[in-house]
Structures are given as C-alpha cells and as structure tokens.
Amino acid sequence: MNNPSIVNLSFFVKKAEKNPVSDLKKYTKYSGLAMQMGVIMTLGTYGGVKADAYFATKPLFILIGSLGSFSLALYWIIKEISHLNPKP
C-alpha cells in the first residue's frame, strides 16, 4: 500500500515549529537597540546645537555632536549585538 507519489512532509513541519516566544524576545531586543541608537544620536545632536548656541560657532559643535554620537551609537550597537549573538 505504499504509494510512491505521496511524499512524507513531516520533516518540514518540524523545522517550521519554532518557539514564538524566543523569536519575540529577539525582535524586542533588536528594536530596543534601534531605540537606544536613536536616543544617543538625538542627545549628541541636541548637545551640539546647545554648544553652538553657547559658543556662537554655528556648524562646528553640531557636526562634532552628531558624528560623535553616531560613532558612539554604532560602537554600542556592535558591542550589544556581539553579546546577543555569540560566535560558536
């Protein structure tokens, strides 16, 4: 009674069964990292605007604040991702 045209697809079902809770945790961690990056960059740029207003150097501290905060945020994200996804 074995019909060769019927294929057993049970191994595909086992691969598709994932823990949705662990996937949700990963998504929330990554979205949290994006929010942290946005906050760091916003604070750095805001600090640059305030420093430019105080010292009357229009584009200097805005550039320093935005580029410095971008560099800091990028470093922070790389550091956090390396902790979230350790190498085997």
C-alpha positions in Angstrom: 0.0 0.0 0.0 3.0 2.4 -0.3 2.2 4.9 -2.9 5.4 6.5 -4.3 3.6 9.6 -5.3 2.8 10.5 -1.7 5.7 12.3 -0.1 6.2 12.4 3.7 6.5 16.1 4.6 6.8 15.7 8.4 10.4 16.8 8.4 9.3 20.2 7.0 6.8 20.6 9.8 9.4 20.1 12.5 11.6 22.8 11.0 8.7 25.2 10.9 7.9 24.6 14.6 9.8 27.3 16.4 9.3 28.9 19.7 7.5 32.1 19.1 8.4 33.5 22.5 12.2 33.3 21.7 11.6 35.0 18.3 9.6 37.7 20.0 12.4 38.3 22.5 14.9 38.7 19.7 12.7 41.2 17.9 12.2 43.2 21.1 16.0 43.2 21.8 16.8 44.5 18.3 14.0 47.1 18.4 15.3 48.2 21.8 18.8 48.6 20.3 17.3 50.8 17.5 15.7 53.0 20.1 18.9 53.3 22.0 20.7 54.3 18.9 18.1 57.0 18.1 18.3 58.4 21.6 22.1 58.5 21.6 22.2 60.3 18.3 19.4 62.7 19.3 21.2 63.6 22.6 24.5 64.1 20.8 23.0 66.4 18.1 21.0 68.3 20.7 24.1 68.8 22.8 25.9 70.1 19.7 23.1 72.6 18.9 23.2 73.9 22.5 27.0 74.1 22.5 26.9 76.0 19.2 24.4 78.4 20.6 26.5 79.0 23.7 29.9 79.4 22.0 28.5 81.0 18.8 30.2 78.6 16.5 27.3 77.6 14.2 28.2 74.3 12.4 31.2 73.1 14.5 29.6 71.5 17.5 26.6 70.3 15.6 28.9 68.3 13.4 31.1 67.1 16.3 28.0 66.1 18.3 26.2 64.3 15.5 29.3 62.5 14.2 30.5 61.7 17.7 27.1 60.4 18.8 26.8 58.3 15.6 30.2 56.8 16.2 29.3 56.1 19.9 25.9 54.6 18.9 27.5 52.4 16.2 30.1 51.1 18.7 27.3 50.5 21.3 25.2 48.5 18.8 28.1 46.4 17.6 29.0 45.6 21.2 25.4 44.7 22.1 24.9 42.5 19.0 28.1 40.6 19.7 26.7 39.8 23.1 23.3 38.8 21.7 24.7 36.5 19.0 27.9 34.9 20.4 30.1 33.1 17.9 30.1 29.3 18.1 
